[in-house]
Amino acid sequence: MPEVLFDTRWPDGSVQTFYSPSLIVEEYFEAGQVYPLADFVARSRESLQIAGDRVRAKYGMGCAESAISIARIEQAAARFTGTEGPAVTVERFRRWA
């Protein structure tokens, strides 16, 4: 199953990399695109849930790493809740496997 890492830039300029066990995230995001924080979090949840479900369908168990990515995204996003107009940039994708 193809895997992908995606690099994101948070409103404070910090960069964080997240893992997806499926290329589905490339259907939800475009490299170089800026997303409002809430939209980024919602798209992340949905795409990573689908990715985890694809792993479950193929291997009979879910993907802990996609669940960890969701948790890390939600944790990072919480830092910017309440700020005006926070946005996240999806900088690039890196495929492997």
C-alpha positions as CSV (number, residue, x, y, z in Angstrom):
1,M,0.0,0.0,0.0
2,P,1.5,3.3,-1.0
3,E,2.4,5.6,1.9
4,V,2.8,9.4,1.9
5,L,4.2,12.0,4.3
6,F,2.8,15.5,4.0
7,D,4.5,18.6,5.4
8,T,2.4,21.4,6.8
9,R,3.2,24.9,7.8
10,W,1.2,26.2,10.8
11,P,0.1,29.8,11.4
12,D,3.2,30.4,13.6
13,G,5.5,29.3,10.8
14,S,6.4,25.9,12.3
15,V,6.5,22.9,10.0
16,Q,5.2,19.5,10.9
17,T,5.2,16.3,9.0
18,F,2.3,13.8,9.1
19,Y,1.9,10.2,7.9
20,S,-0.8,8.7,5.8
21,P,-0.9,5.0,4.9
22,S,-2.7,5.9,1.7
23,L,-2.5,8.4,-1.1
24,I,-6.0,9.6,-0.3
25,V,-4.6,12.7,1.3
26,E,-3.5,13.9,-2.1
27,E,-7.2,13.9,-3.1
28,Y,-8.1,16.1,-0.1
29,F,-5.1,18.6,-0.3
30,E,-3.0,20.3,-2.9
31,A,0.7,21.0,-2.3
32,G,1.2,24.7,-1.9
33,Q,-2.4,25.4,-1.0
34,V,-3.4,27.3,2.1
35,Y,-6.4,26.0,4.1
36,P,-8.4,27.7,6.9
37,L,-7.5,25.9,10.1
38,A,-11.0,24.3,10.7
39,D,-11.1,23.1,7.1
40,F,-7.6,21.6,7.3
41,V,-8.5,19.7,10.5
42,A,-11.8,18.4,9.0
43,R,-10.1,17.3,5.7
44,S,-7.3,15.7,7.7
45,R,-9.7,13.7,9.9
46,E,-11.8,12.5,6.9
47,S,-8.9,11.6,4.7
48,L,-6.9,9.9,7.4
49,Q,-9.9,8.0,8.6
50,I,-10.4,6.7,5.0
51,A,-6.7,5.8,4.9
52,G,-7.0,3.8,8.1
53,D,-10.1,2.1,6.8
54,R,-8.3,1.1,3.6
55,V,-5.6,-0.5,5.8
56,R,-8.2,-2.3,7.8
57,A,-9.9,-3.6,4.7
58,K,-6.6,-4.9,3.3
59,Y,-4.9,-6.2,6.4
60,G,-7.7,-6.9,8.8
61,M,-6.7,-4.2,11.3
62,G,-6.6,-0.4,11.4
63,C,-3.5,1.8,11.1
64,A,-2.3,3.2,14.4
65,E,-0.1,5.7,12.6
66,S,-3.0,7.4,10.8
67,A,-4.8,7.7,14.2
68,I,-1.7,9.2,15.7
69,S,-1.5,11.7,12.8
70,I,-5.1,12.7,13.5
71,A,-4.3,13.2,17.2
72,R,-1.1,15.2,16.4
73,I,-3.0,17.4,13.9
74,E,-5.8,18.1,16.5
75,Q,-3.3,18.8,19.2
76,A,-1.3,21.3,17.0
77,A,-4.5,23.0,15.8
78,A,-5.7,23.5,19.3
79,R,-2.8,26.0,19.8
80,F,-4.4,28.3,17.3
81,T,-8.0,28.1,18.3
82,G,-9.3,31.5,19.1
83,T,-6.8,33.3,17.0
84,E,-8.1,35.4,14.1
85,G,-8.0,33.7,10.6
86,P,-5.5,30.9,11.3
87,A,-4.5,29.0,8.2
88,V,-2.4,26.0,7.4
89,T,-0.3,25.4,4.3
90,V,0.2,21.9,2.9
91,E,3.7,22.4,1.6
92,R,4.5,19.1,-0.1
93,F,3.9,15.3,-0.3
94,R,6.6,12.7,-0.2
95,R,5.6,9.2,-1.3
96,W,7.2,5.9,-0.4
97,A,6.5,2.2,-0.6
